[in-house]
């Protein structure tokens, strides 16, 4: 039987690395301290000597963030716990430059942190404890702060937040294009294709406002094998 594939999305958001972002305002639903999973498709199109942020939650102390910097030779999953920034460095961005990758990062206050690329466990540690709360009412996608500093130069799509630490099977299901709904508290499909709003389809209605980023169409942007 021939292998079957599905085209997963039609659109994505393109960030040019110069002050582009999505501002998601919320009332605290996205400030998760005990367990949290972030899932997204990310394509970094060029290297940089400065950081490029996929997302950031919190204010000056950064509750949590995911970023990349080629001169460091790794991605960084960072959480603020007990007054200190805890860094997890994983993967080599040069290996994926210009390519779509599915990335998942997890924090579990009892079991530690994990990072996955394309459904495979890349790194884990035993950093535990609740993430410190520094709620400012905003969750930023594609940049470090609301002024657009350290914006991604590339594309982001299908951004999800769960209030649980997903299992490896659930992460692999997401990578293969299947739905995982349990614990979903934020889901921005980024498939609108026009306008300045990305809608939260989780039911919590924490819609995002696009600032600078533009829509791009990819009818066959990435194909996923049906397993």
N, C-alpha and C positions, 0 to 999 in steps of 0.2 A: 504494500500500500504506500503511495507517495506521501511524503511528509507534508503536513498542512501548517500554514502560518496565518496569522491575522494581523491586519494593519491596526495598530492600537489607538492612534489619535490623528486628528486632522490639523490641529493648530497647537502652537506653543507661544510662549512669550520670549521675545528676544531682548536682551539687556546689552547695551553698548559699552558698558564699563565706565560711563560718565554720568553718575547721579541718577541712574534708572533704579526703580524699585516698585514693589507693591506694598501698600500700607494697609494692614488688616487691624482695624480697631475692634476691641472686645472688652468685656466686663470682667475679665479674669478667667474665662473658661480655658484659655490657652496657656495659663500659668500653672504648669503641672510639676509638682515637686517630688512625688514618690516614684511614679512610673510614667514613661513617655516614649513613644516611638515616632520618628519622623521618616517619611518615605517620599522620595521625589525622583524624577528623571532630570538629569543635569548634563549639559554639554558645555564644557569650557573651550572656547574657540582659540584662545591664544594665551601664551605664558605671560607672566607678570612678575615684577620684582616686589609688588605690593600684594596684600591679601585680596582675594575675591571671595565675597560672602554669598553663600546660598541662602542663609536666613539668620536672624537674630531675634531672641526674645528677651525682654527685660530692659533696664535702663543702663546707667553707667557701669554697673558691675556685671552686666551680661549674664542673665540666668542660664542661657544656653545658646550655642551658636555652632554653625558648620561653615568652614572656610577652606580655601586652598591657597597655597603660595609655592610657585615652582622652585624658588630659591631654597625653600625648606625641603623640597622633594617629597611632600606628603600632603594629604588632606588632614584637617584638624577638627575633631569633635571635642568641644569645650563645654564644661559645665562648672557652675559656681557653687561650691559646696563648703559649708562651714567656714565661710569667709575667704576661701582660696579658689583660684581658677585651677581646674584639673584638666590637663591636656591629654588627649588620645590622638596620636599621629599614626596614620595608616595609609597604605597604598602609595603608588607613584603616579602623580598626575600626568607625567610625560607619556605613560603607557596608554592614556585614554584621551589625550589632547585631540579635540575636534570630533570626538565620538560621543554618542549618547550612552550614558550609563545609568543604571538604576541603583540608587544609593539609599541605604537605610541605616540610621543610627539610633541607638536605644540606651536609655538609662533606667536601671532598676535599683531602687534604694536599698534592696536587700541582697541582690545578686551581682551588681556591677554593670558594666557597660559593654556594648557590642557594636561592631560596624560591619556592614555587608556591602559588597559591590556585585551587582548582577547575580544576586541570589546566593553568593558564597561568603562565608564568614571570613573576614580579613583580619580582624583584631578584636580582642576582648581584654578586659582588665577587672580588677576587684575593687574599683572605686565605688564605695557605697555611701549611703546617707541621702537625706532629702536635699534637693536643689534649693538654694537660697532664693527667697522671693524678692524681686525688685520690680514690681508691677508698675508699668507706666501707661497701660491702656493700648499699647501698640505691639503688633508682631510684624516684623519686616521681612519680606521675601526679596532676595536678590541684591541686598546691600547690608551694610553694617548699621546705618542709622537713617533717620527720616530725612536727612539732608543728602542722602544718596552716596555717602562716602563708601569707598571700597566696594563698588558695585561689581557684579559679575559681568564679564565679557563673554557672553554666550547665551544659551537658552535654558529655560526651566519649564517643566511641565508636570501635571498630575501630582500636585503637592498634597500630602496627607499628614495629619497628626492623630495619633491614638493615645488614649489615656491608659494604655496597657503596654507591657513589654511583649511584643509579638514573638511568637515561636519561629524557629527556622522554617518550619513547614508553611506557616502563614506568609513569611517573607518571600519564599520561593513561589508561592501562589500569586502574590502581587507581581513579581517579576514576569511570570508567565501570562499575565493579563487577566487573572481571576480576581473577583471581588473578595475583600475581607472587610466586613462591616462591624464586627464586634469591637467596641471601644473607640470607634471612629468619632472624633470630636471636631475635626476640621478637614474639608476636602475641597480643594480648588482644582477642578479638572483643567482649567485654562484652555477650554475648547470653544470659547465664545466666538473668537475670530474677528470681533470688532467691538468698539466701545472702550470705555475706560474703567470697566468694572469686571472683576473676576468673582464669580458667585460661589459661595460656600454651599456645597450640595450635601453636607452632613446633616442638615436640618437645624443647625444652630444659627444660621444666617449671619455669620461673621464674614461678610463680603469684603473684598479687597479693592482698594482704589489704585489704579495704575498711574504711575508718575514717570513718564519718559519711555518706558518699555513699549515695544510695538509687537503687533501680532505677526506671526509668520505661519505660512501654511506648509505642511508636510504630509501629503496624502499617504506616503509610504515612508514616513519618517523613521520608524524602526519596526521591524517585523518580529513577531514573537511566535515561536513554534508551539503548536498546541500539543500538550502532553497529557 
